[in-house]
Amino acid sequence: MNEKTNGYNFEMKNIYYLLILTFLFSGCEKVIDVDLNDADPQIVIEGKIDGDNGLAEVKISMTSSYFDTVPGAKVSDAMVFVNDEHGKKFRFYETAPGVYRSFEIRPETYTTYKLTVETGSEIYEAESTLNPVVPIDSVTWFYDEGSSFFDAGYYLKIHLTDPQDEQNFYRIKVYKNGVLRNSSDDILLFNDRYINGNKIDVSLFNDPYKLKDTILVQLVSLDEKVYDYYKTFSELLNNNPGSAAPANPNSNLSNGALGYFSVWTSDTMSVIIREE
């Protein structure tokens, strides 16, 4: 028995659940227009710390009017730093207009990090916790003859084992021949609310692959607040296409800032599509 939902398929040994899946759009890294009219600009903060290699970067900009063809202004000369729960403080330095980086952070699993951004008289804060890596057991593929819903071709199946004693929030990213597949149909977001502690097979029914395609799959472990940010972002896209006054996703930043701060880790696996 296989249940297909929004182009994705979940299978579990002896257990089958109908999962409601949400998808991300374009990596959620574009300027967010708050209002189609000339609303007052709002600050947008995009902070991320990669637990795999320690890359720590914060981008700060302002929103712009919907009718303005010029991107929102970059925010320079901000004070940006991150504190961990052990009292360590890491300063971020501006390496390009509105881009701040630190080269000293070595993120530790189960540690909570607090971002602080000071610009002008305003202070913005957010926290994110580094969850442990959940390894990919294997990546396989299969050929589908196609239907009214799917084109004929090769599709991926990702196999993983969800840890039993913790709550997990996942995002799947797929790179085809070195290029991130980044449309709303190419990125999957899900949690283990109904699948905790089970072996999981995730079939991705997006655009099919061809023989000799090189595929890199990345299984990203998020914390709950960042997962909620992406989830609400996706719901806004799906429920309000073309809306004249789009709402904003649930940010983990304080003081009305748009965007997010995320500390994450991931596992990757690469395959080459060959005949079965």
Residue pairs with C-beta under 8 A, 6 or more apart in sequence:
1 16
2 9
2 11
2 203
3 9
3 10
3 16
3 18
4 149
4 205
5 18
5 19
5 20
5 21
6 21
6 23
7 149
7 150
7 185
7 204
7 205
7 206
8 21
8 188
8 202
8 203
8 204
8 205
9 201
9 202
9 203
9 205
10 17
10 19
10 195
10 200
10 201
10 202
10 203
11 200
11 201
11 203
12 195
12 198
12 199
12 200
12 201
13 198
13 199
15 195
15 198
17 194
17 195
19 190
19 194
19 195
21 188
21 189
21 190
22 189
22 190
22 230
22 231
22 234
22 235
22 238
23 184
23 185
23 187
23 188
23 189
23 234
23 238
24 171
24 184
24 187
24 189
24 230
24 233
24 234
25 183
25 184
25 187
25 233
25 234
25 237
26 182
26 183
26 184
27 180
27 182
27 187
28 229
28 230
28 233
28 249
28 260
29 46
31 44
31 61
31 63
31 64
31 71
31 72
32 44
32 63
32 248
32 258
32 259
33 63
33 64
33 65
33 66
33 246
34 42
34 63
34 246
34 248
34 258
35 66
35 245
36 66
36 67
36 244
36 245
37 65
37 66
38 65
38 67
39 63
39 65
41 62
41 63
41 64
41 72
41 73
42 62
42 63
42 256
42 257
42 258
43 60
43 61
43 62
43 63
43 75
43 119
43 122
43 124
43 257
43 258
44 59
44 60
44 61
44 62
44 63
44 72
44 257
44 258
44 259
45 58
45 59
45 60
45 115
45 117
45 124
45 126
45 253
45 257
45 258
45 259
45 260
45 261
46 58
46 59
46 60
46 259
46 260
47 57
47 58
47 59
47 115
47 126
47 259
47 260
47 261
47 262
48 55
48 56
48 57
48 58
48 261
48 262
48 263
48 264
49 55
49 56
49 57
49 82
49 105
49 107
49 113
49 128
49 130
49 262
49 263
49 264
50 56
50 107
50 264
50 265
51 107
51 109
51 130
51 133
51 263
51 264
51 265
51 266
52 265
52 266
54 103
54 105
54 106
54 107
55 101
56 82
56 90
56 92
56 101
56 102
56 103
56 105
57 99
57 100
57 101
58 80
58 92
58 99
58 100
58 101
58 115
58 117
58 261
59 98
59 99
59 100
60 74
60 75
60 78
60 80
60 98
60 100
60 117
60 119
61 71
61 72
61 73
61 74
61 75
61 98
62 72
62 73
62 75
63 72
63 258
64 70
64 71
64 72
64 73
74 97
74 98
74 99
75 98
75 119
76 94
76 97
76 98
77 94
77 119
78 94
78 100
78 117
78 118
78 119
79 116
79 117
79 118
79 119
80 91
80 92
80 100
80 115
80 116
80 117
80 118
81 89
81 90
81 91
81 92
81 115
81 116
82 89
82 90
82 92
82 102
82 105
82 113
82 114
82 115
82 116
83 89
83 90
83 113
83 114
83 116
84 90
84 108
84 111
84 112
84 113
84 114
85 111
85 112
85 113
86 111
90 102
90 104
90 105
91 102
92 100
92 101
92 102
93 100
93 101
93 102
94 100
95 101
105 113
107 113
107 130
107 263
107 265
108 130
109 130
109 131
109 132
109 265
110 129
110 130
110 131
110 132
111 129
111 130
112 127
112 128
112 129
112 130
113 127
113 128
113 129
113 130
113 263
114 125
114 126
114 127
115 124
115 125
115 126
115 127
115 128
115 261
116 123
116 124
116 125
117 123
117 124
117 125
117 257
118 124
122 255
123 254
123 255
124 253
124 254
124 255
124 257
125 253
125 254
125 255
126 251
126 252
126 253
126 254
126 260
126 261
127 225
127 252
127 261
128 223
128 225
128 226
128 252
128 261
128 262
128 263
128 264
129 223
129 263
130 223
130 263
130 264
130 265
131 166
131 168
131 169
131 221
131 222
131 223
131 264
131 265
132 163
132 166
132 221
132 265
133 221
133 265
133 266
133 267
134 160
134 161
134 162
134 163
134 168
134 170
134 219
134 221
134 267
135 160
135 161
135 219
135 267
136 158
136 159
136 160
136 217
136 219
136 267
136 268
136 269
137 159
137 160
137 161
137 199
138 159
138 269
139 156
139 157
139 158
139 159
139 215
139 217
139 269
139 271
140 156
140 157
140 159
140 271
141 154
141 155
141 156
141 157
141 209
141 215
141 271
141 273
141 276
142 154
142 155
142 157
142 203
142 276
143 152
143 153
143 154
143 155
143 276
144 150
144 152
144 153
144 154
144 155
144 205
144 208
145 152
146 152
146 153
149 205
150 205
150 208
151 207
151 208
152 208
153 207
153 208
153 209
153 210
154 208
154 209
154 210
154 211
154 213
154 273
155 203
155 204
155 205
155 206
155 208
155 209
156 174
156 203
156 204
156 209
156 215
156 217
157 201
157 202
157 203
157 204
158 172
158 201
158 202
158 203
158 204
158 217
158 219
159 199
159 200
159 201
159 202
160 199
160 200
160 202
160 219
161 198
161 199
161 200
162 168
162 192
162 195
162 196
162 197
162 198
162 199
162 200
163 197
164 196
164 197
165 197
167 191
167 192
167 196
167 224
168 191
168 192
168 196
168 221
169 189
169 191
169 192
169 221
169 222
169 223
169 224
169 226
169 227
170 188
170 189
170 190
170 191
170 192
170 219
170 220
170 221
170 222
171 187
171 188
171 189
171 219
171 220
171 222
171 227
171 230
172 187
172 188
172 189
172 202
172 204
172 217
172 218
172 219
172 220
173 180
173 181
173 187
173 217
173 218
173 220
174 180
174 181
174 186
174 187
174 204
174 206
174 215
174 216
174 217
174 218
175 181
175 215
175 216
175 217
175 218
176 209
176 213
176 214
176 215
177 213
177 214
178 214
178 216
181 187
181 206
181 207
184 234
184 237
185 206
185 207
186 206
186 207
188 202
188 204
189 227
189 230
189 231
189 234
190 202
191 227
209 215
209 273
210 273
211 273
211 274
211 275
212 272
212 273
212 274
213 272
213 273
214 270
214 271
214 272
214 273
215 270
215 271
215 272
215 273
216 268
216 269
216 270
217 268
217 269
217 270
217 271
218 266
218 267
218 268
219 266
219 267
219 268
220 264
220 265
220 266
221 264
221 265
221 266
222 230
222 262
222 264
223 262
223 263
223 264
225 250
225 252
226 252
226 260
226 261
226 262
226 264
228 250
228 252
229 249
229 250
229 251
229 252
229 260
230 249
232 249
232 250
233 249
236 246
236 247
236 248
236 249
240 246
240 247
248 258
251 257
251 258
251 259
251 260
252 260
252 261
253 259
253 260
253 261
